[in-house]
Amino acid sequence: MSDPVMLGEAAKPQPTLTLDLAASKSGTVGNALRAGGTDVRLVDVTVEGASVTGFRIFVNKPDASEATPIEEASYAGSVAFFPLPVAGQPSGTFVIDIDPALERMVSKEMVSIDDPLTVTLVPIGAEDARIGLGSSELVTPGG
C-alpha cells in the first residue's frame, strides 16, 4: 500500500495508487452522495510493466490489490486498454462514477457519511505493474 496522493497532484507510477479526496469540496462520503453523480476524473494515466491491460478502481479501500474481487462493495469499475499502452506514456483520461460503490458501502454499513473519501487504482495484468497519473479531480453536478 502506497502513501495517498492528494487530489489534483501528479503521481509517479507505483504498485497501487490511492487518491485522498478529503481536501475537496465533496471530500466525505456524505457530501459526495448528497451531490449526486460524483465522478473521479483521472488525467494522463500512465502505466509501467509488461502487459498491463487496464486498472480497477476501488472507493475507500486503500489496501486493494489485483486479488481484491470485483464483487467487493468498494469496487467502482474497471478500465481496459486497447491497444495496450506504451510503458511510461500517458494512456488517456478516464472518468469513473463512484456513487454506486459509495451507496453499496453505506447500505452495508462499511462506511459512514462522515468518512473521508479515497479512491485506489490497481493496475491489472503484470506482477511488476505500476500506475501513475498527471492529475485528478472530483466532478460533481454543477461543480
Steps between C-alpha positions, in 0.01 A plus 500: 500500500642837398465838669188684381534771237295815545228563246636703208864405554708307249613156608797299376419138413471272802357150565163645612396862515267643764351848452404693814186696415450646850621847403240535224160663544333158488775331701277289724272210415192700601591809297570291191167319530308825560660646184351212299709391205851521644768402250876480529686630196844344452722695261800359311494156662838336455586133548825307512561127485469226244148443368303739722150456359313756710423600855229465763358774719400451864346754739622521861704181460866610518614138545345394167718281279459303179372216722214716636181360346281724288204376706628720786256780584788747461554408132416802282602369159776401260676651203642275228768612258481418133748510350734439794664823613863593449674480837561842652281683247162651594223255407211744518252675724224300668187594695366255758159530673561411866140543627391134460797380706435764768131407517583127535754570774262724697214249470729225633624734777859467377543879512322786669395823331771686695788282375753668271510381140787312338524336159753224434621407151630146450677409173402167342711252313861493616676424828725803454212728396503860617252783448533877516318807372541862400216630717155421633185680597162433655216594268153566641185640340522877479851498641 
